[in-house]
């Protein structure tokens, strides 16, 4: 799901204090606890400013709130109050009376930066995503996703029935895929493969970049039909449309591509509980057959104990919204083993890892 590693809000939580520690007063444990309990307010403020696209208005430099409000269609007084609150967290800064500028955190909300997180912020703050947390006790008591209890359907069925919300989700996943995909391509030599299938590959950014880097590589993009139907434009723009075959389908029900040298799944399996993730893996294992093709999974591997690891935040999203989970090294090894795979090397923990598997 969403990428929390770049969030200033989680730095705030980690430190137990305001973003600007030098300017903030000393806080007692009770005050810090209340600060954490108010986290939803901070998230809502950042979401509103992202939705209004305030950061783009400040790309050329600081501007008065009067000008910003006119440009984004907001109430001037209300916008000032939101910006003032956001500045408390280091997201935007008031450089003069009612004049605001960007900070390194606010830069991430711009639409014209390659590593921006605006689309992920819009997903996290959207009503359909966030409202399920109002029913978090359902998850605590039953172990099932609160989203299902709140909306009367699964998250995935909701996206199918509400294309606008599906578009918000797909945009966030594309933005995350862009950042993580580059990391993935830097860590793995995809030039050793002739054909790579990206299962749940979204709009095709990863395969397009892999094919661009490796002129001899061919790819198969597999995802929901409503997702891959827009992949053609991106593949053509990157000049690789003739080397990437697009297949729309459901990886629980439709045949997966066969005859590939490697099967890639990026942040797919954490969306699902073990029994469903195992179904996906077994279907990939069936598609591989006796060819010896590799499975490459990009996921987080949770640090044990009290070690700092943003995956422990993301795991709550998985519990409450999708019904999936983040997994530690032992849980990944067991899941792969049950599906007929074995890890080539022990994975790193505490961040995004490449889990390369071979069929047993």
VEXTOR-80370 format. One line per 10 residues: number of its first residue (from 0); their letters; for each residue x, y, z of C-alpha. Coordinates in steps of 0.2 Angstrom, whole numbers. Each point is the difference from the previous one (the first is absolute). Example, Ala and Ser with C-alpha at 12.3 -4.5 7.8 and 13.67 -1.06 7.14 Angstrom:
# residues 2
0	as	62:-22:39  6:17:-3
This chain:
# residues 360
0	xxxxxxxxxx	0:0:0  5:18:4  19:5:3  2:7:17  19:2:1  0:18:-6  -13:7:11  5:14:12  -15:-5:10  7:-17:5
10	xxxxxxxxxx	17:9:4  -11:10:12  -7:-15:8  17:-9:1  7:15:9  -15:3:11  1:19:-3  -3:14:-12  9:0:-16  10:15:5
20	xxxxxxxxxx	7:-6:16  10:16:3  -16:11:-1  -12:-11:9  -2:0:19  5:-15:10  -15:-12:1  -5:-12:13  -4:-18:-4  -19:4:2
30	xxxxxxxxxx	2:14:-13  10:-11:-12  -14:-13:2  -13:13:-5  10:6:-14  0:-18:-7  -18:-1:3  -3:15:-11  10:-7:-14  -16:-2:-11
40	xxxxxxxxxx	-2:19:1  18:3:-7  -3:-13:-13  -16:9:-5  8:16:-2  14:-7:-11  -13:-8:-10  -10:16:-3  15:9:-5  5:-14:-12
50	xxxxxxxxxx	-17:0:-8  0:19:-2  17:-2:-8  8:14:10  18:-6:-2  -1:3:-19  -5:18:3  17:2:10  12:-8:-12  6:17:-6
60	xxxxxxxxxx	2:7:18  -10:6:15  -17:8:-3  -13:9:11  -15:-10:5  -11:12:-9  8:-6:-17  1:-18:5  -19:-1:5  -5:9:-17
70	xxxxxxxxxx	10:-12:-10  -6:-16:8  -18:5:3  0:1:20  -6:11:13  15:11:5  -3:0:19  -2:-19:0  15:-3:-11  11:10:11
80	xxxxxxxxxx	-6:-10:16  4:-16:-9  17:6:-6  4:6:17  -4:-17:8  10:-9:-14  15:12:3  0:-6:18  5:-17:-7  13:6:-12
90	xxxxxxxxxx	-12:-2:-15  1:18:-8  7:15:10  -6:17:4  14:11:-7  -9:17:4  -17:5:6  -13:-11:-10  14:-4:-12  4:-18:-2
100	xxxxxxxxxx	14:-10:-9  5:-18:-3  10:-11:11  9:-16:-4  -16:-10:6  -11:11:-10  10:-3:-15  -7:-17:0  -17:6:-4  5:8:-16
110	xxxxxxxxxx	-7:-8:-16  16:3:-10  13:-9:10  5:-18:-4  0:-6:18  -16:9:5  -13:-8:12  -15:10:-4  -10:-14:-7  4:-11:15
120	xxxxxxxxxx	-6:14:12  -16:2:-10  -3:-19:2  4:0:18  -12:15:3  -14:-5:-11  -17:-3:8  -1:-18:-6  17:-5:6  0:10:17
130	xxxxxxxxxx	-18:-3:6  3:-19:3  11:5:14  -15:6:9  -4:-19:2  17:-5:5  -7:-9:15  -8:-12:-12  17:-5:-6  6:-1:18
140	xxxxxxxxxx	-14:-11:6  -2:-11:-16  17:1:-9  -10:4:-16  2:16:-10  -11:15:7  -2:6:-18  -12:-15:-3  -10:4:15  -1:19:-4
150	xxxxxxxxxx	-5:-2:-18  -8:-17:-1  13:-6:-13  18:-3:-2  12:13:-5  3:-7:-17  -18:-2:-4  -2:18:5  13:6:-12  -9:-9:-14
160	xxxxxxxxxx	-17:7:4  8:18:3  11:4:-15  5:17:7  6:-8:16  9:-13:-10  9:14:-10  6:8:16  7:-17:6  8:-4:-17
170	xxxxxxxxxx	8:17:-1  8:-3:18  6:-17:-5  8:7:-16  9:13:10  6:-13:13  5:-12:-14  10:14:-8  11:2:15  1:-18:5
180	xxxxxxxxxx	1:-6:-17  16:10:-3  7:-7:16  -4:-18:-6  8:3:-16  16:6:8  1:-15:11  -4:-14:-12  8:-4:-17  -15:-2:-11
190	xxxxxxxxxx	11:-2:-15  2:-18:4  -18:-4:-4  -7:-1:-18  -19:3:5  -6:7:17  -19:-1:5  -5:14:12  -15:-7:10  -11:14:7
200	xxxxxxxxxx	11:12:-10  -12:14:0  2:12:-15  17:-7:-5  12:13:6  12:-14:7  0:-10:-16  2:15:-11  15:6:10  8:-18:0
210	xxxxxxxxxx	-2:-2:-18  7:17:-3  15:-4:10  2:-17:-8  -3:0:-19  0:-19:-1  -14:-2:13  -18:-4:-4  -14:1:13  -18:-5:4
220	xxxxxxxxxx	-10:12:10  -15:-8:10  -12:9:10  -19:4:1  -7:5:-17  -6:17:6  18:3:5  10:-6:-15  -11:8:-12  9:16:2
230	xxxxxxxxxx	17:-8:0  2:2:-19  3:18:0  14:-1:13  9:-15:-9  -1:10:-16  7:15:8  15:-9:6  2:-8:-17  -2:-18:6
240	xxxxxxxxxx	-18:-4:-5  6:-13:-13  10:-10:14  -14:0:13  -16:-11:-1  -14:7:10  -12:-13:7  -16:4:11  -6:-12:13  -3:-5:17
250	xxxxxxxxxx	15:-9:8  -12:-11:11  -10:-6:-15  8:3:-17  15:-9:-7  17:8:3  13:2:-13  11:-15:-4  17:-2:-8  8:15:9
260	xxxxxxxxxx	17:0:8  -4:10:15  -17:4:9  0:17:10  -12:5:13  2:17:8  -9:5:16  -14:-13:-5  1:-13:13  -1:11:15
270	xxxxxxxxxx	-18:5:-6  -6:-17:4  -2:-12:16  11:-15:-1  -13:-12:-7  -3:12:-15  18:4:-2  4:-19:-1  -13:-2:-14  9:13:-10
280	xxxxxxxxxx	17:-7:3  -7:-18:-4  -7:7:-17  17:7:-4  8:-16:4  -12:-9:-12  4:13:-13  19:-4:2  -2:-18:-1  17:-9:-2
290	xxxxxxxxxx	8:14:-9  10:6:15  -5:18:-2  3:12:14  -12:9:11  5:17:6  -11:8:14  3:18:5  -8:2:18  5:6:17
300	xxxxxxxxxx	7:-12:13  -5:5:17  14:3:13  -3:-10:16  -3:7:17  -1:19:4  12:5:-15  -6:15:-10  -8:-6:-16  -13:10:-10
310	xxxxxxxxxx	-7:-17:-6  -8:-1:18  -11:15:-5  -4:-7:-17  -5:-16:8  -14:8:8  -6:7:-17  0:-18:-6  -10:-6:15  -13:13:0
320	xxxxxxxxxx	-2:4:-19  5:-15:-11  1:-14:13  18:-4:-5  15:1:11  19:4:0  11:-15:4  16:-4:8  14:-11:-7  -7:-16:8
330	xxxxxxxxxx	-17:3:-6  6:4:-18  10:-16:0  -15:-11:6  -12:8:-13  12:-3:-14  4:-18:6  -19:-4:0  -1:6:-18  14:-10:-6
340	xxxxxxxxxx	14:13:0  16:2:10  9:17:3  17:1:-9  7:11:14  -6:6:17  -8:17:-3  5:16:9  -12:7:13  -6:17:5
350	xxxxxxxxxx	-4:6:-17  -5:-4:-18  9:-17:-5  1:-10:-16  -5:-18:4  7:-11:-14  -7:-17:0  2:-16:-11  -12:-14:-2  3:-15:11
